[in-house]
């Protein structure tokens, strides 16, 4: 089990592993920064529309 952990953390220095990881984390951050305020504003709009 310890060998699998060392192998997994050893991949962090490999650019073939690190580049897609950073791209996916960046994409998820951008989507969250767009989707969360849009969802909040949408619910606020619906709240005002039905009150």
C-alpha positions as CSV (number, residue, x, y, z in Angstrom):
1,X,0.0,0.0,0.0
2,X,2.9,2.3,0.8
3,X,4.4,1.6,-2.6
4,X,1.1,2.7,-4.4
5,X,1.2,6.0,-2.4
6,X,4.8,6.7,-3.4
7,X,4.0,5.8,-7.0
8,X,0.9,8.1,-7.0
9,X,2.8,11.0,-5.5
10,X,5.8,10.4,-7.7
11,X,3.5,11.2,-10.7
12,X,3.0,14.8,-9.5
13,X,6.4,15.7,-11.1
14,X,5.4,14.3,-14.4
15,X,4.1,16.9,-16.9
16,X,1.8,14.4,-18.6
17,X,0.0,14.1,-15.3
18,X,0.3,17.6,-14.0
19,X,-0.8,19.6,-17.0
20,X,-4.3,18.0,-17.4
21,X,-4.8,18.2,-13.6
22,X,-4.1,21.9,-13.6
23,X,-6.3,22.4,-16.7
24,X,-9.2,20.6,-15.1
25,X,-8.8,22.5,-11.8
26,X,-8.6,25.8,-13.6
27,X,-11.7,25.0,-15.7
28,X,-13.6,23.9,-12.6
29,X,-12.7,27.2,-10.9
30,X,-13.8,29.3,-13.9
31,X,-17.1,27.4,-14.2
32,X,-17.8,27.8,-10.5
33,X,-17.1,31.5,-10.6
34,X,-19.5,31.8,-13.5
35,X,-22.2,29.4,-12.4
36,X,-22.6,30.2,-8.7
37,X,-23.3,33.9,-9.2
38,X,-25.6,33.2,-12.2
39,X,-27.5,30.7,-10.1
40,X,-27.8,33.1,-7.2
41,X,-29.0,35.9,-9.5
42,X,-31.5,33.5,-11.1
43,X,-33.0,32.5,-7.8
44,X,-33.2,36.1,-6.7
45,X,-34.9,37.0,-10.0
46,X,-37.4,34.1,-9.5
47,X,-38.0,35.2,-5.9
48,X,-38.8,38.8,-7.0
49,X,-40.9,37.5,-9.8
50,X,-43.2,35.4,-7.6
51,X,-43.5,37.8,-4.7
